[in-house]
Amino acid sequence: MEAGFDPEAMIVRFKERAAAVKKRNLPPVGGEERQMFIKQAEEDFMDFAVIGDADASFTEGVLTLTIDLRPPGEA
C-alpha cells in the first residue's frame, strides 16, 4: 500500500469533506428525523475536521496521525 499512498492528500480530502458537511443542505424532513440529520452532520463535521487537522506520516507501511486536542494556547 505504501507505493502511491499520499498521507497529505488524504488530509486534504478530509478537510474538503469537513467543508462539504458545513455546506450540506437540510433535507425536507421535520421533527425527530430533522434532529437526527443535524446530529449526524455535526458528528461528521467533527470527525472530518479532526482528521483534517492531523499531521500525517507514513513510514514503513504504518500511517500515523498526530492530532493535538489541547485547547488553543496550551500547545
DSSP file (Angstrom, degrees, kcal/mol; ACC not computed):
  #  RESIDUE AA STRUCTURE BP1 BP2  ACC     N-H-->O    O-->H-N    N-H-->O    O-->H-N    TCO  KAPPA ALPHA  PHI   PSI    X-CA   Y-CA   Z-CA
    1    1 A M              0   0    0      0, 0.0     4,-0.4     0, 0.0    60,-0.0   0.000 360.0 360.0 360.0 -23.5    0.0    0.0    0.0
    2    2 A E    >   +     0   0    0      2,-0.1     3,-1.5     4,-0.0     2,-0.3   0.881 360.0  86.6 -58.9 -41.5    2.9    2.3    0.6
    3    3 A A  T 3  S+     0   0    0      1,-0.3     3,-0.1     3,-0.0     0, 0.0  -0.457 109.0   1.5 -64.5 119.9    3.6    2.9   -3.1
    4    4 A G  T 3  S+     0   0    0     -2,-0.3     2,-0.5     1,-0.3    -1,-0.3   0.318  95.0 130.1  88.3  -9.0    1.4    5.7   -4.3
    5    5 A F    <   -     0   0    0     -3,-1.5    -1,-0.3    -4,-0.4    53,-0.1  -0.689  36.3-169.9 -83.2 127.3   -0.2    6.5   -0.9
    6    6 A D     >  -     0   0    0     -2,-0.5     4,-1.8     1,-0.1     3,-0.3  -0.907  10.2-170.5-119.0 101.7    0.0   10.2   -0.1
    7    7 A P  H  > S+     0   0    0      0, 0.0     4,-2.1     0, 0.0    -1,-0.1   0.842  88.2  55.7 -62.7 -32.4   -1.0   10.9    3.5
    8    8 A E  H  > S+     0   0    0      2,-0.2     4,-2.1     1,-0.2     5,-0.1   0.887 105.9  51.0 -67.2 -37.3   -1.0   14.7    2.9
    9    9 A A  H  > S+     0   0    0     -3,-0.3     4,-2.1     2,-0.2    -1,-0.2   0.877 108.3  53.2 -65.2 -36.7   -3.5   14.2    0.0
   10   10 A M  H  X S+     0   0    0     -4,-1.8     4,-1.9     2,-0.2    -2,-0.2   0.919 107.6  50.7 -62.3 -43.4   -5.7   12.1    2.4
   11   11 A I  H  X S+     0   0    0     -4,-2.1     4,-2.1     1,-0.2    -2,-0.2   0.906 108.8  51.8 -60.9 -42.7   -5.6   15.0    4.9
   12   12 A V  H  X S+     0   0    0     -4,-2.1     4,-2.4     1,-0.2    -1,-0.2   0.908 107.2  53.0 -60.7 -42.4   -6.7   17.5    2.2
   13   13 A R  H  X S+     0   0    0     -4,-2.1     4,-2.2     1,-0.2    -1,-0.2   0.890 108.2  50.3 -61.8 -38.7   -9.6   15.2    1.3
   14   14 A F  H  X S+     0   0    0     -4,-1.9     4,-2.3     2,-0.2    38,-0.2   0.886 108.9  51.6 -67.8 -37.4  -10.8   15.2    4.9
   15   15 A K  H  X S+     0   0    0     -4,-2.1     4,-2.1     2,-0.2    -2,-0.2   0.916 110.6  49.4 -61.7 -42.2  -10.6   19.0    5.1
   16   16 A E  H  X S+     0   0    0     -4,-2.4     4,-2.2     1,-0.2    -2,-0.2   0.889 109.6  51.2 -64.5 -39.2  -12.7   19.1    1.9
   17   17 A R  H  X S+     0   0    0     -4,-2.2     4,-2.2     2,-0.2    -1,-0.2   0.904 108.3  51.7 -65.1 -40.7  -15.2   16.7    3.4
   18   18 A A  H  X S+     0   0    0     -4,-2.3     4,-1.7     1,-0.2    -2,-0.2   0.928 111.1  47.8 -61.2 -44.0  -15.5   18.8    6.6
   19   19 A A  H  X S+     0   0    0     -4,-2.1     4,-1.2     1,-0.2    -1,-0.2   0.884 109.9  53.1 -64.0 -38.1  -16.2   21.9    4.4
   20   20 A A  H  X S+     0   0    0     -4,-2.2     4,-0.7     1,-0.2    -1,-0.2   0.878 105.6  53.6 -65.7 -37.6  -18.8   19.9    2.4
   21   21 A V  H >< S+     0   0    0     -4,-2.2     3,-0.9     1,-0.2    -1,-0.2   0.903 105.6  54.0 -63.4 -39.6  -20.6   18.9    5.6
   22   22 A K  H 3< S+     0   0    0     -4,-1.7    -1,-0.2     1,-0.2    -2,-0.2   0.831 112.2  44.4 -62.8 -31.2  -20.8   22.6    6.6
   23   23 A K  H 3< S+     0   0    0     -4,-1.2    -1,-0.2    -3,-0.2    -2,-0.2   0.513  85.2 124.8 -90.4  -5.7  -22.4   23.4    3.2
   24   24 A R    <<  -     0   0    0     -3,-0.9     2,-0.2    -4,-0.7    -3,-0.1  -0.319  58.2-132.4 -61.3 129.0  -24.8   20.4    3.3
   25   25 A N        -     0   0    0      1,-0.1    -1,-0.1    -2,-0.1    -2,-0.1  -0.537  20.3-111.8 -79.9 147.8  -28.4   21.4    2.9
   26   26 A L        -     0   0    0     -2,-0.2    -1,-0.1     1,-0.1     8,-0.1  -0.634  32.1-124.7 -76.9 133.3  -31.1   20.1    5.2
   27   27 A P        -     0   0    0      0, 0.0     2,-2.7     0, 0.0    -1,-0.1  -0.339  37.1 -90.2 -71.6 162.3  -33.5   17.7    3.5
   28   28 A P  S    S+     0   0    0      0, 0.0     2,-0.3     0, 0.0     6,-0.0  -0.385  84.9 123.5 -75.6  69.7  -37.2   18.5    3.8
   29   29 A V        -     0   0    0     -2,-2.7     2,-0.3     2,-0.1    -3,-0.0  -0.869  40.9-159.9-124.1 160.2  -37.7   16.5    7.0
   30   30 A G    >>  +     0   0    0     -2,-0.3     3,-1.0     4,-0.0     4,-0.7  -0.817  45.3   6.9-133.7 173.8  -39.1   17.6   10.3
   31   31 A G  H 3> S-     0   0    0     -2,-0.3     4,-1.9     1,-0.2     5,-0.2  -0.251 122.7  -1.7  62.0-133.3  -39.3   16.6   13.9
   32   32 A E  H 3> S+     0   0    0      1,-0.2     4,-2.3     2,-0.2    -1,-0.2   0.860 132.8  55.5 -63.6 -38.8  -37.2   13.7   15.1
   33   33 A E  H <> S+     0   0    0     -3,-1.0     4,-2.3     1,-0.2    -1,-0.2   0.900 107.0  51.0 -61.8 -40.2  -35.7   12.9   11.7
   34   34 A R  H  X S+     0   0    0     -4,-0.7     4,-2.6     2,-0.2    -1,-0.2   0.926 110.0  49.0 -62.6 -45.4  -34.5   16.5   11.3
   35   35 A Q  H  X S+     0   0    0     -4,-1.9     4,-2.5     1,-0.2    -1,-0.2   0.884 110.7  50.9 -63.0 -38.7  -32.8   16.4   14.7
   36   36 A M  H  X S+     0   0    0     -4,-2.3     4,-2.4     2,-0.2    -1,-0.2   0.902 110.6  49.3 -65.0 -40.5  -31.1   13.1   13.8
   37   37 A F  H  X S+     0   0    0     -4,-2.3     4,-2.3     2,-0.2    -2,-0.2   0.927 112.1  47.7 -64.0 -45.0  -29.9   14.6   10.5
   38   38 A I  H  X S+     0   0    0     -4,-2.6     4,-2.3     2,-0.2    -2,-0.2   0.912 111.8  50.2 -62.7 -43.7  -28.5   17.6   12.3
   39   39 A K  H  X S+     0   0    0     -4,-2.5     4,-2.3     1,-0.2    -1,-0.2   0.918 111.1  48.8 -61.5 -43.9  -26.8   15.4   14.9
   40   40 A Q  H  X S+     0   0    0     -4,-2.4     4,-2.8     1,-0.2    -1,-0.2   0.899 110.1  51.3 -64.4 -39.9  -25.2   13.3   12.2
   41   41 A A  H  X S+     0   0    0     -4,-2.3     4,-2.6     2,-0.2    -1,-0.2   0.902 109.8  50.2 -63.2 -41.0  -24.0   16.3   10.3
   42   42 A E  H  X S+     0   0    0     -4,-2.3     4,-2.3     2,-0.2    -2,-0.2   0.914 113.0  45.9 -63.6 -42.6  -22.4   17.7   13.5
   43   43 A E  H  X S+     0   0    0     -4,-2.3     4,-2.6     2,-0.2    -2,-0.2   0.907 112.3  50.9 -67.6 -41.3  -20.6   14.4   14.1
   44   44 A D  H  X S+     0   0    0     -4,-2.8     4,-2.8     2,-0.2     5,-0.3   0.937 110.9  49.0 -59.2 -46.7  -19.5   14.1   10.5
   45   45 A F  H  X S+     0   0    0     -4,-2.6     4,-3.0     1,-0.2     5,-0.3   0.939 111.6  48.6 -59.6 -47.8  -18.1   17.6   10.6
   46   46 A M  H  X S+     0   0    0     -4,-2.3     4,-2.5     2,-0.2     5,-0.2   0.931 113.7  46.5 -59.1 -47.1  -16.2   16.9   13.9
   47   47 A D  H  X S+     0   0    0     -4,-2.6     4,-2.0     1,-0.2     5,-0.2   0.943 116.4  43.3 -62.0 -48.8  -14.7   13.7   12.6
   48   48 A F  H  X S+     0   0    0     -4,-2.8     4,-2.4    -5,-0.2   -30,-0.2   0.896 114.6  50.2 -65.5 -39.6  -13.6   15.1    9.3
   49   49 A A  H  X S+     0   0    0     -4,-3.0     4,-1.2    -5,-0.3    -1,-0.2   0.899 108.6  51.8 -67.2 -40.7  -12.3   18.3   10.8
   50   50 A V  H >< S+     0   0    0     -4,-2.5     3,-0.6    -5,-0.3     4,-0.3   0.945 114.7  41.7 -62.1 -47.5  -10.2   16.5   13.4
   51   51 A I  H >< S+     0   0    0     -4,-2.0     3,-1.4     1,-0.2    -1,-0.2   0.879 110.4  58.8 -67.3 -35.4   -8.6   14.3   10.8
   52   52 A G  H 3< S+     0   0    0     -4,-2.4    -1,-0.2     1,-0.3    -2,-0.2   0.746 105.9  49.4 -64.6 -22.5   -8.2   17.3    8.5
   53   53 A D  T << S+     0   0    0     -4,-1.2    15,-0.3    -3,-0.6    -1,-0.3   0.418  91.7 112.3 -93.1   0.3   -6.1   19.0   11.3
   54   54 A A    <   -     0   0    0     -3,-1.4     2,-0.5    -4,-0.3    13,-0.2  -0.316  66.3-131.6 -74.4 154.0   -3.9   16.0   11.8
   55   55 A D  E     -A   66   0A   0     11,-2.5    11,-2.9    -2,-0.0     2,-0.4  -0.938  32.7-156.5 -98.6 126.4   -0.2   15.8   10.9
   56   56 A A  E     +A   65   0A   0     -2,-0.5     2,-0.3     9,-0.2     9,-0.2  -0.839  18.5 177.5-112.0 142.5    0.3   12.5    9.0
   57   57 A S  E     -A   64   0A   0      7,-2.2     7,-3.1    -2,-0.4     2,-0.5  -0.992  12.1-161.5-137.0 147.9    3.4   10.4    8.5
   58   58 A F  E     +A   63   0A   0     -2,-0.3     2,-0.5     5,-0.2     5,-0.2  -0.911  21.5 166.0-132.2 102.8    3.6    7.1    6.6
   59   59 A T  E >   -A   62   0A   0      3,-2.2     3,-1.9    -2,-0.5    -2,-0.1  -0.976  65.7 -17.4-127.6 126.3    6.7    5.1    7.5
   60   60 A E  T 3  S-     0   0    0     -2,-0.5    -1,-0.1     1,-0.3     3,-0.1   0.852 129.0 -48.6  50.3  42.0    7.5    1.5    6.7
   61   61 A G  T 3  S+     0   0    0      1,-0.2     2,-0.6    -3,-0.1    -1,-0.3   0.514 113.4 116.8  82.4   5.5    3.8    0.8    6.0
   62   62 A V  E <   -A   59   0A   0     -3,-1.9    -3,-2.2     2,-0.0     2,-0.5  -0.934  52.0-152.8-113.6 120.8    2.5    2.4    9.1
   63   63 A L  E     -A   58   0A   0     -2,-0.6     2,-0.5    -5,-0.2    -5,-0.2  -0.797  14.8-171.3 -89.4 125.6    0.2    5.5    8.9
   64   64 A T  E     -A   57   0A   0     -7,-3.1    -7,-2.2    -2,-0.5     2,-0.5  -0.980   6.8-165.3-121.6 125.4    0.5    7.7   12.0
   65   65 A L  E     -A   56   0A   0     -2,-0.5     2,-0.6    -9,-0.2    -9,-0.2  -0.943   4.3-160.6-108.7 126.4   -1.9   10.6   12.6
   66   66 A T  E     -A   55   0A   0    -11,-2.9   -11,-2.5    -2,-0.5     2,-0.5  -0.937  12.3-179.1-107.9 121.3   -0.9   13.2   15.2
   67   67 A I        -     0   0    0     -2,-0.6     2,-0.8   -13,-0.2   -13,-0.1  -0.970  18.8-149.2-127.0 116.1   -3.8   15.2   16.4
   68   68 A D        +     0   0    0     -2,-0.5     7,-0.1   -15,-0.3    -2,-0.0  -0.754  19.5 174.0 -86.9 109.0   -3.3   17.9   19.1
   69   69 A L        +     0   0    0     -2,-0.8    -1,-0.1     2,-0.0   -19,-0.0   0.305  37.3 120.5 -98.7   7.7   -6.5   18.1   21.0
   70   70 A R  S    S-     0   0    0      1,-0.1     3,-0.1     4,-0.0     5,-0.1  -0.408  74.9 -96.7 -69.6 149.9   -5.3   20.6   23.6
   71   71 A P    >   -     0   0    0      0, 0.0     3,-2.0     0, 0.0     4,-0.2  -0.286  55.3 -80.9 -61.2 151.4   -7.1   23.9   23.9
   72   72 A P  T 3  S+     0   0    0      0, 0.0    -3,-0.0     0, 0.0     0, 0.0  -0.237 119.2  29.6 -53.2 140.0   -5.6   26.8   21.9
   73   73 A G  T 3  S+     0   0    0     -3,-0.1    -3,-0.0     1,-0.0     0, 0.0   0.256 100.5  84.2  92.9 -12.0   -2.7   28.4   23.8
   74   74 A E    <         0   0    0     -3,-2.0    -4,-0.0     1,-0.2    -1,-0.0   0.420 360.0 360.0 -99.6   0.0   -1.7   25.2   25.6
   75   75 A A              0   0    0     -4,-0.2    -1,-0.2    -5,-0.1    -5,-0.0   0.489 360.0 360.0 -75.8 360.0    0.4   23.8   22.8
